[in-house]
Amino acid sequence: MEFLLAQSAEQAAPGLLSVLIWPILPIFLIFYFLFIRPQNKQRKAQIETLANLKKGDAILTRGGIYGKIVGFQGKDENRVIVDLDGHVKITVARAYVAGLAESAPETPEGA
């Protein structure tokens, strides 16, 4: 009789494990397809955009500054020289370029 009780106790354990895993697995898949995968795609696109920057591109920085790339500096060209209005040039880390701008905003005359 004790032998039968021992067997039934061992058989109950896998049932408990499957009860815990089956609800967690679909939740993980939902999180993966709704959050993790799109974020990875967006990150890859951002890295590709930063790698393909070239002289003359109109950009927008993460600080909200529009400008045009006039050159690169530093080891591995990790700094971008940005021309803001023809007279002002700033140096920005390549990582702080948010992306390409459709076009740099026009500077008002007399400003």
C-alpha positions as CSV (number, residue, x, y, z in Angstrom):
1,M,0.0,0.0,0.0
2,E,2.8,2.4,0.8
3,F,4.3,1.6,-2.6
4,L,1.2,2.9,-4.3
5,L,1.1,6.1,-2.3
6,A,4.7,6.8,-3.2
7,Q,4.0,6.4,-6.9
8,S,1.0,8.7,-6.9
9,A,3.0,11.4,-5.1
10,E,5.7,11.2,-7.7
11,Q,3.2,11.5,-10.5
12,A,1.6,14.7,-9.1
13,A,4.8,16.7,-9.3
14,P,4.9,17.0,-13.1
15,G,1.3,18.2,-13.1
16,L,2.2,21.0,-10.8
17,L,5.2,22.0,-13.0
18,S,3.0,22.1,-16.2
19,V,0.4,24.1,-14.4
20,L,3.0,26.8,-13.7
21,I,4.7,26.8,-17.1
22,W,1.7,26.9,-19.4
23,P,0.4,30.2,-18.2
24,I,3.8,31.8,-18.2
25,L,4.8,30.7,-21.7
26,P,2.0,32.6,-23.6
27,I,2.6,35.7,-21.4
28,F,6.3,35.7,-22.4
29,L,5.5,35.2,-26.1
30,I,3.1,38.2,-25.9
31,F,5.7,40.4,-24.3
32,Y,8.3,39.3,-26.9
33,F,6.1,40.1,-29.9
34,L,4.6,43.3,-28.5
35,F,7.6,44.9,-26.8
36,I,11.0,43.2,-27.2
37,R,11.0,42.5,-30.9
38,P,9.8,45.9,-32.1
39,Q,12.4,47.6,-29.8
40,N,15.2,45.5,-31.2
41,K,14.1,46.4,-34.7
42,Q,14.0,50.1,-33.8
43,R,17.5,49.9,-32.2
44,K,19.0,48.2,-35.3
45,A,17.5,50.9,-37.5
46,Q,19.0,53.6,-35.3
47,I,22.4,52.0,-35.3
48,E,22.2,51.6,-39.1
49,T,21.2,55.3,-39.5
50,L,24.1,56.5,-37.3
51,A,26.6,54.3,-39.2
52,N,25.4,55.7,-42.6
53,L,25.7,59.4,-41.7
54,K,27.6,61.4,-44.3
55,K,28.6,65.0,-44.9
56,G,25.7,67.2,-46.0
57,D,22.9,65.2,-44.2
58,A,20.3,67.2,-42.4
59,I,20.0,65.9,-38.9
60,L,18.0,66.3,-35.7
61,T,19.9,65.9,-32.4
62,R,18.3,64.5,-29.2
63,G,18.4,67.9,-27.8
64,G,16.1,69.2,-30.6
65,I,18.7,71.0,-32.7
66,Y,18.4,70.9,-36.4
67,G,21.5,71.2,-38.5
68,K,23.6,70.0,-41.4
69,I,26.6,67.8,-41.1
70,V,29.8,69.5,-42.3
71,G,32.4,67.0,-41.0
72,F,33.5,64.4,-38.5
73,Q,36.1,64.3,-35.8
74,G,37.7,62.0,-33.4
75,K,38.7,58.4,-33.3
76,D,36.3,56.3,-35.5
77,E,34.6,59.6,-36.4
78,N,32.5,59.5,-33.2
79,R,31.9,63.3,-33.2
80,V,29.9,65.1,-35.7
81,I,30.4,68.8,-36.7
82,V,27.0,70.3,-37.3
83,D,26.4,73.6,-39.0
84,L,23.4,75.3,-37.5
85,D,22.8,78.5,-39.6
86,G,25.9,79.1,-41.7
87,H,27.8,80.9,-39.0
88,V,27.5,78.6,-35.9
89,K,29.1,75.2,-35.9
90,I,28.8,72.8,-32.9
91,T,30.3,69.4,-32.2
92,V,27.9,66.6,-31.2
93,A,28.6,63.0,-30.2
94,R,27.4,60.7,-32.9
95,A,25.3,58.8,-30.3
96,Y,23.2,62.0,-29.7
97,V,22.0,62.3,-33.3
98,A,18.3,61.3,-33.1
99,G,18.1,60.7,-36.8
100,L,17.9,62.3,-40.2
101,A,15.6,65.4,-40.5
102,E,13.3,65.8,-43.5
103,S,15.0,69.1,-44.0
104,A,16.6,71.6,-41.7
105,P,14.2,74.5,-40.8
106,E,14.8,77.7,-42.7
107,T,16.4,80.5,-40.8
108,P,14.3,83.7,-40.8
109,E,15.8,86.6,-42.6
110,G,17.4,89.2,-40.4
111,A,17.7,86.8,-37.5
